[in-house]
Amino acid sequence: MVVCGDDGLAHRLAAELRGVYREQVTLVVPPAGRRVRQPMAGRARAVSAALLGRVVTAVNRGNGTAAAGERVVEAAEPTEAVLAEVGVERAAALALVYDDDETNIRAALTARRLNPRLRLVLRLYNRRLGQHIEELLDQAAELAVGAEAVRGGADADIATTVLSDADTTAPALVATALVGTSKVVDAEGLLLRAVERRPPRPGEVADPGLCTLALLSATSNDPAGAEGSEDSGDQGPRLLPDAATVAAATGRGAVVLEQVSYSGPPLPAGRGVVPPFGSLFSLRLRWSLAGLVAAVVALAIALTLMTRDHPLHATYVTLLDLFGINDPAHHDSTGRQVLQLLSGLVGLLLLPVLLAAVLEALGTFRTASALRKPPRGLGGHVVLLGLGKIGTRVLTRLRELHIPVVCVEADPEARGMATARRLRVPVVVGDVTQEGVLEAAKIHRADALLALTSADTTNLEAVLYARSVRPDLRAVLRLYDDDFAQAVYRTLRTAHPGALTRSRSVSHLAAPAFAGAMMGRQILGAIPVERRVLLFAAVSVRGLAQLEGRTVGEAFRAGAWRVLALDTAGRGDGAAEPGPGVPGAGLVWDLPDTYVLRGEDRVVLAATRRGLAELLGRRGRDRAGA
């Protein structure tokens, strides 16, 4: 396996392949002087100095020499000579996880030419471009080795997979910040929705959903409790528990599967910003217009009663008076003269209102693409720091959930500014470490803070300052190193036991999906369960001794993998579906435990990292074939 990258994801991915899948890995990274600067804790301000002194060791740990089973090659760029040197011609898979999309695409084209049978995994932020690149590289492989070899022959694992760390981690970050938010995996039209539920109160019966994916740690509902990881023992989270374990688990929250279905195609994004009609005029101006209309109606009614004129003609005469038409009522009654004077007065009032309406409409269209400011009285919102790759995806996800958001970004030209304008989300432009910036984002009335900038110290300082303003604020930090994230979490938990604090490493959340794709499997997505990760994969049953010929109940292995659904769309054998499914989609999500899995079946399963490695790893398959 060859991994090329310039940030923490490359190191985390190499460790995942080496530690979980037991693969030999060659890691290509830039020279020390040209690497992306890894955020170091020693640069924080005085407000965070005491905390950073406790965790700086965690940041520096593990950044030294290569581990056993890993070869490290330093190269400024993944050129053809570099790829040849690391043995791409003989490699089983290549992951290109540079932060720059163009670098990954250029290297992928070169690698496909050097080794048409190579399995490629690319990190691309641009999803539409990623789809085209994936098709292009697969077509190149078909032309080189034959279409049948790519689609179903001996080399069926030859494929290109395009993933985005932003898309992988955004749902996890949103779900961490918001209690009760669904954790969604949506890939290639397949939608899996899970939700975290608190333990039932005495006398209540918990809704098990379709199945229980995980039991949370015993301390997960305690703000001062530790988050569980793979080393937490029995008190930590239990992934894919059996029915007996679920029944015996009292006082624990759970992650349950709510839905497995096919999702429709996403709605196309609008090209222009068209503000709604109601936003063209302010509320005060609309009330003024309504008052003028009511005055005209009242004057017309009064004229009708006095002159016994027809209502339409009375309205017409009133409008003539209103617009100052020269028809003075010299010889009319006193009432008619008074009404004419009142109509003229209303006409004078109408002119500035009409002028204000025109100016407001022009101003609204002129500023439709400008950034909005947080409105007065805003509360119960989420403050999002950073509109880079991760922050932009998180912002989109929050707005899909109809959650009010206020963004804070120091760079007016940041990637997510256009998205914020399109979604009409308030943005505060300024350095979050400066006084008054978080206050402008109404942090004192916010429900949660998501610190997702690329600088660890900025995220940490923002959370510490926000906690000084509101000690019970729910806070989620994005940190470079997972060890550092755990150390920060433990310290903040001790300092603020009454507030929920979560720290997350983006590379830790994204690496399992990239590693699974490098093993040649269709990884649909991942759902974080505290500090563990549950993967969802679509696999063919043929050749897997743990699945083929077994019933769904027999194939289930607690703590390792579980079959969730059966995809019958591509079987073409006319076999009856074994249970309820989605019309026209061929997806059977409520499989009976007695259904026997056949070689032609394709299933969607949930698995732990080590369970997937055991079930689908190259070495496991070789041993099974032997």
C-alpha positions as CSV (number, residue, x, y, z in Angstrom):
1,M,0.0,0.0,0.0
2,V,1.3,3.5,-0.9
3,V,0.0,6.6,0.8
4,C,0.9,10.1,-0.4
5,G,-0.1,13.2,1.5
6,D,1.0,16.3,3.2
7,D,-1.0,16.5,6.5
8,G,-2.3,14.4,9.4
9,L,-4.7,12.3,7.3
10,A,-1.8,10.6,5.5
11,H,-0.1,9.6,8.8
12,R,-3.4,8.5,10.2
13,L,-4.3,6.5,7.1
14,A,-0.9,4.8,7.1
15,A,-1.3,3.8,10.8
16,E,-4.8,2.5,10.0
17,L,-3.6,0.2,7.2
18,R,-0.6,-1.0,9.3
19,G,-2.4,-1.4,12.6
20,V,-5.8,-2.7,11.6
21,Y,-5.3,-4.4,8.2
22,R,-1.7,-5.5,8.8
23,E,-0.5,-4.2,5.5
24,Q,3.0,-3.1,4.4
25,V,2.8,0.7,3.8
26,T,5.0,3.2,2.0
27,L,4.3,6.7,3.1
28,V,5.3,9.6,0.9
29,V,5.4,13.0,2.6
30,P,7.0,16.4,1.7
31,P,10.4,17.2,3.2
32,A,10.4,18.5,6.8
33,G,10.8,22.1,5.6
34,R,7.9,22.0,3.2
35,R,5.3,20.1,5.2
36,V,2.1,21.7,6.2
37,R,2.6,23.2,9.6
38,Q,1.2,21.1,12.2
39,P,-0.5,23.2,14.9
40,M,1.6,23.3,18.0
41,A,0.2,24.1,21.4
42,G,3.0,26.3,22.6
43,R,1.8,29.3,20.6
44,A,-1.4,30.1,22.5
45,R,-2.1,33.2,24.4
46,A,-1.8,33.6,28.1
47,V,-5.5,32.7,28.6
48,S,-4.7,29.1,27.5
49,A,-1.1,28.8,28.7
50,A,-1.9,26.7,31.8
51,L,-4.0,24.2,29.9
52,L,-1.5,23.9,27.0
53,G,1.3,23.1,29.3
54,R,-0.5,19.9,30.3
55,V,-1.1,18.7,26.7
56,V,1.9,19.7,24.7
57,T,3.5,16.3,25.2
58,A,0.5,14.6,23.5
59,V,1.0,16.8,20.4
60,N,4.6,16.0,20.0
61,R,4.3,12.3,20.7
62,G,4.4,10.0,17.6
63,N,5.8,12.6,15.1
64,G,9.2,11.0,15.0
65,T,10.5,8.0,13.1
66,A,8.5,5.5,11.1
67,A,6.8,2.6,12.8
68,A,7.5,-1.1,12.0
69,G,6.0,-2.1,8.7
70,E,6.1,1.4,7.3
71,R,8.6,3.0,4.9
72,V,8.7,6.8,4.7
73,V,9.9,8.6,1.6
74,E,10.3,12.3,1.5
75,A,9.4,14.1,-1.8
76,A,8.1,17.5,-2.6
77,E,5.5,16.3,-5.1
78,P,4.3,12.9,-6.2
79,T,6.0,13.0,-9.6
80,E,6.3,10.1,-12.0
81,A,9.8,9.5,-10.8
82,V,8.7,9.4,-7.1
83,L,5.8,7.1,-7.8
84,A,8.1,4.7,-9.7
85,E,10.6,4.8,-6.8
86,V,8.0,3.8,-4.2
87,G,6.9,0.9,-6.4
88,V,3.5,2.0,-7.7
89,E,3.9,-0.6,-10.6
90,R,3.8,-3.4,-8.0
91,A,1.5,-1.8,-5.4
92,A,-2.0,-3.1,-4.7
93,A,-3.4,0.4,-3.9
94,L,-2.4,4.0,-3.9
95,A,-4.0,6.8,-1.7
96,L,-3.5,10.4,-2.8
97,V,-4.6,12.6,0.2
98,Y,-2.9,15.9,-0.5
99,D,-4.9,18.9,0.6
100,D,-4.7,20.3,-3.0
101,D,-7.2,18.7,-5.4
102,E,-5.0,19.4,-8.5
103,T,-2.0,17.6,-7.0
104,N,-4.1,14.5,-6.3
105,I,-5.6,14.5,-9.8
106,R,-2.3,14.9,-11.6
107,A,-0.7,12.1,-9.5
108,A,-3.7,9.9,-10.1
109,L,-3.5,10.2,-13.9
110,T,0.2,9.4,-13.8
111,A,-0.3,6.4,-11.5
112,R,-3.1,5.0,-13.7
113,R,-0.7,5.1,-16.7
114,L,2.1,3.4,-14.7
115,N,-0.1,0.7,-13.3
116,P,-3.6,0.2,-14.9
117,R,-4.4,-2.5,-12.4
118,L,-3.8,-0.2,-9.4
119,R,-6.6,0.6,-7.0
120,L,-6.8,4.3,-6.5
121,V,-8.2,6.3,-3.7
122,L,-8.4,10.1,-4.1
123,R,-9.1,12.9,-1.7
124,L,-11.1,15.6,-3.5
125,Y,-13.2,18.4,-2.1
126,N,-15.0,19.2,-5.3
127,R,-17.7,16.5,-5.4
128,R,-18.8,17.1,-9.0
129,L,-15.3,17.0,-10.3
130,G,-14.6,13.9,-8.3
131,Q,-17.4,12.0,-10.1
132,H,-16.0,12.9,-13.5
133,I,-12.4,12.0,-12.4
134,E,-13.6,8.7,-11.0
135,E,-15.3,7.8,-14.3
136,L,-12.3,8.9,-16.4
137,L,-9.8,6.8,-14.4
138,D,-12.0,3.8,-14.5
139,Q,-12.4,4.1,-18.2
140,A,-8.6,4.3,-18.5
141,A,-8.4,1.1,-16.5
142,E,-11.0,-0.6,-18.7
143,L,-9.1,0.3,-21.9
144,A,-5.8,-1.0,-20.5
145,V,-6.8,-4.3,-18.9
146,G,-10.3,-5.0,-20.4
147,A,-13.8,-4.1,-19.3
148,E,-14.6,-7.5,-18.0
149,A,-11.5,-7.6,-15.7
150,V,-12.6,-4.3,-14.1
151,R,-16.3,-5.1,-13.8
152,G,-16.3,-8.6,-12.6
153,G,-13.3,-10.7,-13.5
154,A,-10.2,-11.7,-11.6
155,D,-9.2,-8.1,-11.1
156,A,-12.6,-6.9,-9.9
157,D,-10.9,-4.8,-7.2
158,I,-9.4,-2.5,-9.8
159,A,-11.4,0.7,-9.3
160,T,-11.1,4.4,-8.4
161,T,-12.7,5.8,-5.3
162,V,-13.0,9.5,-4.7
163,L,-13.6,10.5,-1.1
164,S,-13.8,13.8,0.8
165,D,-12.6,14.1,4.4
166,A,-15.0,17.1,4.7
167,D,-18.0,15.1,3.6
168,T,-17.0,12.2,5.9
169,T,-16.5,14.2,9.0
170,A,-19.2,17.0,8.7
171,P,-22.1,14.8,9.9
172,A,-20.1,13.6,12.8
173,L,-19.2,17.1,13.9
174,V,-22.8,18.3,13.6
175,A,-24.1,15.3,15.5
176,T,-21.5,15.9,18.3
177,A,-22.6,19.5,18.7
178,L,-26.4,18.9,18.7
179,V,-28.2,16.5,21.0
180,G,-30.5,14.2,19.2
181,T,-29.2,15.0,15.7
182,S,-29.4,12.1,13.3
183,K,-26.1,10.6,12.1
184,V,-26.6,10.1,8.3
185,V,-24.6,8.2,5.8
186,D,-25.7,9.0,2.2
187,A,-23.7,7.5,-0.6
188,E,-24.7,6.6,-4.2
189,G,-28.4,7.0,-3.3
190,L,-28.3,4.8,-0.2
191,L,-29.4,6.5,2.9
192,L,-28.7,5.1,6.4
193,R,-29.9,7.2,9.3
194,A,-28.9,6.5,12.9
195,V,-29.8,8.5,16.0
196,E,-28.2,8.7,19.5
197,R,-30.8,8.1,22.2
198,R,-30.5,8.7,26.0
199,P,-31.2,5.8,28.4
200,P,-34.9,5.4,29.1
201,R,-36.3,6.6,32.3
202,P,-37.8,4.2,34.8
203,G,-41.1,2.8,33.4
204,E,-40.3,3.9,29.8
205,V,-39.6,1.5,27.0
206,A,-36.9,2.5,24.6
207,D,-37.6,2.4,20.9
208,P,-35.1,-0.1,19.4
209,G,-35.4,1.2,15.8
210,L,-34.4,-1.3,13.2
211,C,-31.5,-2.5,15.3
212,T,-29.1,-1.3,17.9
213,L,-25.8,-0.3,16.4
214,A,-24.0,0.6,19.6
215,L,-24.3,1.1,23.4
216,L,-22.7,4.2,24.7
217,S,-20.3,4.4,27.6
218,A,-21.6,4.2,31.1
219,T,-20.5,7.8,31.6
220,S,-21.7,9.2,28.3
221,N,-24.6,11.1,29.8
222,D,-22.4,12.7,32.5
223,P,-20.9,16.0,31.3
224,A,-17.8,15.2,33.3
225,G,-17.6,11.6,32.1
226,A,-14.9,10.3,29.8
227,E,-15.6,9.4,26.2
228,G,-14.9,5.8,25.5
229,S,-12.4,4.5,23.0
230,E,-11.1,1.0,22.1
231,D,-9.1,0.9,25.3
232,S,-11.9,1.7,27.7
233,G,-12.9,-1.9,28.5
234,D,-16.4,-2.8,29.6
235,Q,-17.2,0.7,30.5
236,G,-16.5,2.0,27.0
237,P,-18.9,1.9,24.0
238,R,-20.0,-1.5,22.7
239,L,-20.3,-1.6,19.0
240,L,-22.8,-4.0,17.3
241,P,-24.0,-5.7,20.5
242,D,-26.2,-8.7,20.5
243,A,-29.8,-8.8,21.9
244,A,-28.7,-10.2,25.3
245,T,-26.1,-7.4,25.8
246,V,-28.7,-4.7,24.8
247,A,-31.3,-6.2,27.3
248,A,-28.7,-6.3,30.1
249,A,-27.4,-2.7,29.5
250,T,-29.2,-0.5,31.9
251,G,-28.5,3.2,32.2
252,R,-26.7,3.4,28.9
253,G,-27.6,5.4,25.9
254,A,-27.7,3.8,22.5
255,V,-27.1,4.5,18.8
256,V,-30.0,2.9,16.9
257,L,-30.6,2.5,13.2
258,E,-33.8,4.4,12.2
259,Q,-33.9,4.1,8.4
260,V,-32.3,2.3,5.5
261,S,-33.6,3.5,2.1
262,Y,-32.7,4.9,-1.2
263,S,-32.5,8.7,-1.3
264,G,-33.5,10.8,-4.2
265,P,-31.0,12.9,-6.2
266,P,-30.0,16.1,-4.5
267,L,-31.7,19.3,-5.6
268,P,-29.6,21.4,-7.9
269,A,-28.2,24.5,-6.3
270,G,-29.5,27.8,-7.6
271,R,-27.2,29.9,-9.7
272,G,-28.4,33.3,-8.5
273,V,-29.6,34.7,-5.2
274,V,-33.3,35.7,-5.5
275,P,-34.5,37.2,-2.2
276,P,-38.1,36.4,-1.2
277,F,-40.6,39.2,-1.8
278,G,-41.2,39.7,1.9
279,S,-37.5,40.5,2.4
280,L,-37.6,43.4,-0.1
281,F,-39.3,45.7,2.4
282,S,-38.8,46.1,6.2
283,L,-41.6,45.4,8.6
284,R,-41.9,49.1,9.5
285,L,-42.3,50.0,5.8
286,R,-44.9,47.3,5.2
287,W,-47.0,48.7,8.2
288,S,-46.7,52.2,6.7
289,L,-48.0,51.0,3.4
290,A,-50.9,49.1,5.1
291,G,-51.8,52.3,7.0
292,L,-51.9,54.3,3.8
293,V,-54.1,51.8,2.1
294,A,-56.5,51.8,5.1
295,A,-56.6,55.6,5.0
296,V,-57.6,55.5,1.3
297,V,-60.3,53.0,1.9
298,A,-61.7,55.0,4.8
299,L,-61.7,58.2,2.7
300,A,-63.5,56.5,-0.2
301,I,-66.1,55.0,2.2
302,A,-66.7,58.4,3.8
303,L,-67.1,60.1,0.4
304,T,-69.6,57.5,-0.7
305,L,-71.7,58.1,2.4
306,M,-71.6,61.9,2.0
307,T,-72.3,62.2,-1.7
308,R,-74.3,59.0,-2.3
309,D,-71.9,58.4,-5.1
310,H,-71.0,54.9,-6.4
311,P,-68.2,53.3,-4.4
312,L,-66.0,52.9,-7.5
313,H,-66.4,56.5,-8.5
314,A,-65.9,57.6,-5.0
315,T,-62.6,55.7,-4.8
316,Y,-61.6,57.2,-8.2
317,V,-62.3,60.7,-6.9
318,T,-60.4,60.0,-3.7
319,L,-57.4,58.8,-5.7
320,L,-57.6,62.0,-7.8
321,D,-57.5,64.1,-4.6
322,L,-54.7,61.8,-3.2
323,F,-52.4,62.4,-6.2
324,G,-53.1,66.1,-6.2
325,I,-55.2,66.3,-9.4
326,N,-56.3,69.9,-9.9
327,D,-60.1,69.7,-9.3
328,P,-60.8,71.8,-6.2
329,A,-64.2,71.4,-4.6
330,H,-65.1,75.1,-4.4
331,H,-68.8,74.7,-4.6
332,D,-69.2,71.4,-2.9
333,S,-70.3,70.7,0.6
334,T,-68.1,71.3,3.6
335,G,-67.7,67.6,4.1
336,R,-66.5,67.1,0.6
337,Q,-63.9,69.9,1.0
338,V,-62.6,68.4,4.2
339,L,-62.3,65.0,2.6
340,Q,-60.3,66.6,-0.3
341,L,-57.9,68.3,2.1
342,L,-57.5,65.0,4.0
343,S,-56.8,63.2,0.7
344,G,-54.2,65.7,-0.2
345,L,-52.5,65.3,3.1
346,V,-52.4,61.5,2.7
347,G,-51.0,62.0,-0.7
348,L,-48.1,64.1,0.7
349,L,-47.5,61.2,3.2
350,L,-47.5,58.7,0.4
351,L,-44.6,60.3,-1.5
352,P,-41.9,59.6,1.1
353,V,-43.3,56.1,1.7
354,L,-43.1,55.3,-2.0
355,L,-39.5,56.7,-2.2
356,A,-38.5,54.6,0.8
357,A,-40.0,51.5,-0.8
358,V,-38.0,52.0,-4.0
359,L,-34.8,52.7,-2.1
360,E,-35.3,49.6,0.1
361,A,-35.9,47.4,-2.9
362,L,-32.9,48.6,-4.7
363,G,-30.8,48.2,-1.5
364,T,-32.0,44.7,-1.0
365,F,-31.1,43.6,-4.5
366,R,-27.7,45.4,-4.2
367,T,-26.9,43.6,-1.0
368,A,-28.4,40.2,-1.9
369,S,-24.9,38.8,-2.4
370,A,-23.5,40.6,0.7
371,L,-22.9,39.1,4.1
372,R,-25.6,39.3,6.6
373,K,-25.1,40.4,10.2
374,P,-26.5,38.6,13.2
375,P,-30.0,39.9,13.8
376,R,-30.9,41.5,17.1
377,G,-32.5,39.1,19.6
378,L,-30.9,36.0,18.1
379,G,-30.6,33.1,20.5
380,G,-30.4,29.3,20.6
381,H,-28.1,29.2,17.6
382,V,-24.8,27.6,16.8
383,V,-21.7,29.6,16.4
384,L,-19.4,28.2,13.7
385,L,-15.8,29.2,13.6
386,G,-14.0,28.8,10.3
387,L,-15.3,28.5,6.8
388,G,-12.7,26.3,5.2
389,K,-13.3,22.9,3.7
390,I,-14.6,21.3,6.9
391,G,-16.5,24.4,8.1
392,T,-18.3,24.8,4.8
393,R,-19.6,21.2,4.8
394,V,-20.7,21.6,8.4
395,L,-22.5,24.8,7.6
396,T,-24.4,23.2,4.7
397,R,-25.4,20.3,7.0
398,L,-26.6,22.6,9.7
399,R,-28.8,24.5,7.3
400,E,-30.2,21.3,5.9
401,L,-31.3,20.6,9.5
402,H,-32.9,24.1,9.7
403,I,-30.6,25.1,12.6
404,P,-29.8,28.8,13.0
405,V,-26.1,29.5,12.5
406,V,-23.8,32.4,12.9
407,C,-20.3,32.1,11.3
408,V,-17.1,33.7,12.3
409,E,-14.3,33.9,9.7
410,A,-11.1,36.0,9.6
411,D,-10.5,35.7,5.8
412,P,-13.1,37.6,3.7
413,E,-12.1,35.4,0.7
414,A,-12.5,32.1,2.5
415,R,-13.9,29.1,0.6
416,G,-17.2,29.1,2.5
417,M,-18.0,32.8,2.1
418,A,-19.9,32.1,-1.1
419,T,-21.9,29.3,0.6
420,A,-22.8,31.6,3.5
421,R,-24.1,34.3,1.1
422,R,-26.1,31.7,-0.9
423,L,-27.6,30.3,2.3
424,R,-28.1,33.8,3.7
425,V,-26.3,32.9,6.9
426,P,-25.0,35.8,9.2
427,V,-21.2,36.1,9.2
428,V,-18.9,38.0,11.5
429,V,-15.7,38.8,9.7
430,G,-12.8,39.1,12.2
431,D,-10.2,37.3,14.1
432,V,-11.9,35.2,16.7
433,T,-9.0,35.8,19.2
434,Q,-9.7,39.5,19.2
435,E,-12.1,41.0,21.7
436,G,-15.6,41.6,20.6
437,V,-15.7,39.1,17.7
438,L,-17.4,36.3,19.6
439,E,-19.7,38.8,21.3
440,A,-20.8,40.1,17.9
441,A,-21.7,36.4,17.1
442,K,-24.0,36.5,20.2
443,I,-22.0,33.8,21.9
444,H,-23.7,34.5,25.2
445,R,-27.0,33.4,23.8
446,A,-25.8,30.5,21.7
447,D,-26.5,26.8,22.3
448,A,-23.3,25.4,20.9
449,L,-19.9,26.4,19.6
450,L,-18.1,24.6,16.8
451,A,-14.5,25.6,16.5
452,L,-13.3,24.2,13.1
453,T,-10.5,26.5,12.0
454,S,-7.2,24.9,10.8
455,A,-5.3,26.2,13.8
456,D,-5.5,24.2,17.1
457,T,-4.5,27.2,19.2
458,T,-7.3,29.4,17.7
459,N,-9.9,26.7,18.3
460,L,-8.7,26.1,21.9
461,E,-8.5,29.8,22.7
462,A,-12.0,30.4,21.3
463,V,-13.5,27.7,23.4
464,L,-11.7,28.9,26.6
465,Y,-12.9,32.4,26.1
466,A,-16.5,31.3,25.2
467,R,-16.5,29.2,28.4
468,S,-15.5,32.3,30.4
469,V,-18.6,34.1,29.0
470,R,-20.9,31.1,29.3
471,P,-19.6,28.2,31.4
472,D,-22.4,25.8,30.4
473,L,-21.9,26.2,26.6
474,R,-21.7,23.0,24.6
475,A,-18.3,23.1,22.7
476,V,-16.8,21.0,20.0
477,L,-13.1,21.5,18.9
478,R,-11.4,20.4,15.8
479,L,-7.8,19.4,16.7
480,Y,-5.0,18.1,14.5
481,D,-3.9,15.1,16.6
482,D,-6.2,12.6,18.3
483,D,-4.0,12.2,21.3
484,F,-4.0,16.0,21.7
485,A,-7.8,16.0,21.3
486,Q,-8.1,13.5,24.1
487,A,-5.8,15.4,26.4
488,V,-7.7,18.7,25.7
489,Y,-11.0,16.9,26.4
490,R,-9.8,15.5,29.7
491,T,-8.5,18.9,30.9
492,L,-11.5,20.9,29.8
493,R,-13.8,18.3,31.3
494,T,-12.0,18.7,34.7
495,A,-12.1,22.5,34.4
496,H,-15.8,22.7,33.4
497,P,-17.5,19.6,34.8
498,G,-21.0,21.1,34.2
499,A,-20.6,21.6,30.5
500,L,-20.5,19.2,27.6
501,T,-17.1,19.3,25.8
502,R,-16.1,17.3,22.8
503,S,-12.8,17.3,20.9
504,R,-12.5,15.7,17.5
505,S,-9.6,15.0,15.1
506,V,-10.7,15.2,11.5
507,S,-8.0,12.7,10.4
508,H,-9.2,10.2,13.0
509,L,-12.7,10.4,11.8
510,A,-11.9,10.2,8.1
511,A,-9.1,7.6,8.0
512,P,-11.2,4.4,8.4
513,A,-13.3,5.2,5.3
514,F,-10.1,5.9,3.3
515,A,-8.5,2.7,4.5
516,G,-11.5,0.6,3.7
517,A,-11.6,2.0,0.2
518,M,-7.9,1.1,-0.2
519,M,-8.8,-2.5,0.6
520,G,-11.0,-2.4,-2.5
521,R,-14.4,-2.3,-0.8
522,Q,-17.2,0.1,-1.2
523,I,-17.2,2.0,2.0
524,L,-20.5,4.0,2.2
525,G,-19.5,6.0,5.2
526,A,-18.7,6.0,8.9
527,I,-20.5,7.0,12.0
528,P,-18.5,8.0,15.1
529,V,-19.5,6.4,18.4
530,E,-17.6,8.6,21.0
531,R,-14.0,7.9,20.0
532,R,-14.7,4.7,18.0
533,V,-15.9,4.5,14.5
534,L,-18.6,2.3,12.9
535,L,-18.2,1.6,9.2
536,F,-20.9,0.9,6.6
537,A,-19.9,-1.1,3.5
538,A,-21.6,-2.6,0.5
539,V,-20.1,-6.0,-0.3
540,S,-20.8,-9.1,-2.5
541,V,-21.3,-12.3,-0.5
542,R,-19.5,-14.5,-3.0
543,G,-16.2,-15.8,-1.6
544,L,-16.8,-14.7,2.0
545,A,-17.0,-17.8,4.1
546,Q,-18.3,-15.9,7.0
547,L,-21.4,-14.9,5.0
548,E,-22.0,-17.2,2.1
549,G,-24.4,-20.1,2.8
550,R,-25.2,-18.8,6.3
551,T,-28.4,-17.3,7.6
552,V,-28.5,-13.6,8.5
553,G,-28.6,-14.6,12.2
554,E,-25.6,-17.0,11.8
555,A,-23.6,-14.4,9.9
556,F,-24.0,-11.8,12.6
557,R,-20.9,-11.5,14.8
558,A,-21.3,-9.3,17.9
559,G,-18.7,-6.6,18.1
560,A,-17.5,-7.2,14.5
561,W,-20.1,-7.0,11.7
562,R,-23.9,-7.2,11.1
563,V,-25.9,-7.5,7.9
564,L,-28.3,-4.6,7.6
565,A,-29.9,-4.8,4.2
566,L,-29.9,-6.9,0.9
567,D,-29.6,-5.2,-2.5
568,T,-31.5,-7.3,-5.1
569,A,-31.4,-4.7,-7.9
570,G,-28.6,-6.3,-9.9
571,R,-29.4,-10.0,-9.4
572,G,-31.7,-10.5,-12.3
573,D,-32.6,-14.0,-11.2
574,G,-36.3,-13.3,-10.6
575,A,-35.9,-14.5,-7.0
576,A,-38.6,-13.3,-4.6
577,E,-37.5,-10.7,-2.1
578,P,-37.2,-12.2,1.4
579,G,-39.0,-9.3,3.2
580,P,-40.3,-5.7,2.8
581,G,-38.3,-3.5,0.6
582,V,-38.2,-0.2,-1.2
583,P,-40.4,-0.3,-4.4
584,G,-38.3,-0.1,-7.5
585,A,-35.0,0.1,-5.6
586,G,-34.4,-3.6,-4.9
587,L,-33.3,-2.9,-1.3
588,V,-34.6,-5.2,1.4
589,W,-33.9,-3.7,4.8
590,D,-35.9,-5.9,7.2
591,L,-34.2,-9.2,6.6
592,P,-35.4,-12.2,8.7
593,D,-32.7,-14.0,10.6
594,T,-33.6,-17.2,8.8
595,Y,-32.8,-15.8,5.3
596,V,-29.8,-17.7,3.8
597,L,-27.2,-15.4,2.1
598,R,-26.3,-16.6,-1.4
599,G,-23.2,-16.0,-3.5
600,E,-25.1,-13.7,-5.9
601,D,-26.3,-11.5,-3.1
602,R,-25.0,-8.0,-2.4
603,V,-25.4,-6.8,1.2
604,V,-25.0,-3.6,3.2
605,L,-23.4,-4.3,6.5
606,A,-22.2,-2.4,9.5
607,A,-18.7,-3.3,10.9
608,T,-16.0,-2.2,13.2
609,R,-12.6,-1.4,11.8
610,R,-11.1,-4.7,13.0
611,G,-14.2,-6.6,12.0
612,L,-14.1,-5.3,8.5
613,A,-10.4,-6.0,8.3
614,E,-11.1,-9.6,9.4
615,L,-14.0,-10.1,7.0
616,L,-12.6,-8.3,3.9
617,G,-8.9,-7.8,4.4
618,R,-6.5,-9.1,1.7
619,R,-4.7,-11.4,4.1
620,G,-7.9,-12.8,5.6
621,R,-9.2,-13.6,2.0
622,D,-5.9,-15.3,1.2
623,R,-6.1,-17.5,4.2
624,A,-9.7,-18.4,3.5
625,G,-8.7,-19.3,-0.1
626,A,-5.8,-21.4,1.1
